[in-house]
Amino acid sequence: MKDVAHYIQSNAHIGNGSLTMANLAKMFAVSQTKLKQGFKANYGVTIHAFIIHTRMESAKRLLKQNKLAIKEVAVMLGYDELSNFSRDFKRHEGIRPREYKMKNQEDIHRDTHVAGNYANATSTCCFHSGLLVKKIFI
C-alpha cells in the first residue's frame, strides 16, 4: 500500500484521470476491493479521501505561487468542473480557493511591507531581566 500512496502523492498534480480506483487497482495488480480495504487498514482513511487531501495540498502550493488562475489549478489537479474543485477545497480548508488566494496575496503583501519597514532599521542588543533582548530602531 505504500507504493499506492507514493504514486498518489507523486501524481496528484497530474490531471490525466489516472487516479481512479479502477486504474490504481489495475496498475498495482490488486482487486478494487483489496485496494480499498488494504488502504483503509494501513492509512485509516479511504483512498478517495487520501487522493482529495493530496490534491488539496497541491492546490494550496499552486495557489500560493499566484501564477495560475484557479481554473488552471483545478484542471491541473484533474477536475473537469471548477465547482467540484471549489467544493472540495472548501471542505478541506474551510474557505473557497478564491478567498485562499486573496488571503495569501494579502499575507505576501503584508510580509513584504513589514520587511520594507525594517530595511533601513538599526538594532542593538542588551540584557533585560537576564534575557538577551534585541531592540530595533526604525
N, C-alpha and C positions, 0 to 999 in steps of 0.2 A: 504493500500500500504506500510505502514511502516513495516508490517510483511514480505512482499515480499523482501523489501530492506534489512532488517535484515538477512533474510535467505540467500540472495545472498552474503552478506558480510561475513557471518559465514561459507559459504560453497564454496566460490570461489576457495579455495585451494584444493578442492576435485575433482579430475578428473574422476568422475564416470558418466558424461553425464546428471546429474540431472538438470543442469541449462539450460534447453531448454524452449522455450516459452510454448510448449505443456505440459511439466512436471510441470512447475510452475503454469499454469492455472488449471491443474487438482488438484495439491496439495492445492491450495488456493480456489478451487471451484468457479472459475470465467471463463468466456469465454476468449479466447485468445485476442479477440478484446477489451473487457473491461479491461483486464490486460494491454495491450499496451496503450490504451487511458488514463486509470487511472494513470499509472506510469508516462507517459509523462506529464500529467497535474500536478501531485504532485512534480515531480523532475526536470522537464524541459529538460530531456534527455530521449532517448529511453531506454528501458530495456536492449537491446543489448549493447548500449554504456556504460551503468552502469555496466554490467557484465564485459565488456572488461576493463574498468577503475579499477574495484575492483581486477580483476586478475593481472593487470599490477602493482598495488600497492603491491600485494602479491609477485609477481615476483621480484620486487625491493628488498623487505625484504629478500627473499630467496637468491638472487644473492649476496647481501651484506654479508651474512653469509659465503659465499665462501666455503661451504662444499659439494655442489651438482654441478654436471655438468649441463650445460644449457639444454641439452636434458631431464634430470631428472626433472628439474623445469618445463619445458614445459608439460611433461606428468602429473606431479602432478596437474597442473592447467587445465587439460582437453584437451590439444592439442594433436591430433594424429600426426600432422606433425610439425616438427621443423621450417619449412619455414613459416608456418602460425603464429606460436608464434613469430618468429623474425620480421615478417611484422607488427604484432600488436604492439609489443614492440617498434619498431622504430617509428611507427605513434604516439605512446603515449609519448615517451621520446626523440625522435629526434636522438637517436643513437641505434645501434644494441645491443642485450644483451651481446655479447662478449665484445664490447667496454665498456659497462657499468660496467661489471665485472672487466675488466682490470683497468679502471679508479678508481673503488672502492679499488682495491688492492693497487694501487699507493697511494691513499689517506691514507689508513691504514698504509702503509709503511712510508710515509712522517710524519704522526702524531706520529708514534712510534719513528721515528728517532728524531724528534723535541723534544719529551718528554724525550728521552735518553740524548739529549744535555743539558737539564735542570736538570737532575737527581742530579748532584753534584753542582748545582748553589747555590749561596748565594744571599740574597736580602736585601735591606734596603729601608726604606720609607722616603720621605722628602716632604716638601711643595714647589711647584713651581707655582708662579703666583696665589696663593690662592687655588691650587688644590693639593690633595694628590697624589703623584707620587711614584710608586714602581719601584725601579731600580733593575735589575737582573744582577749579575756578574757571568760569566761563567769561 
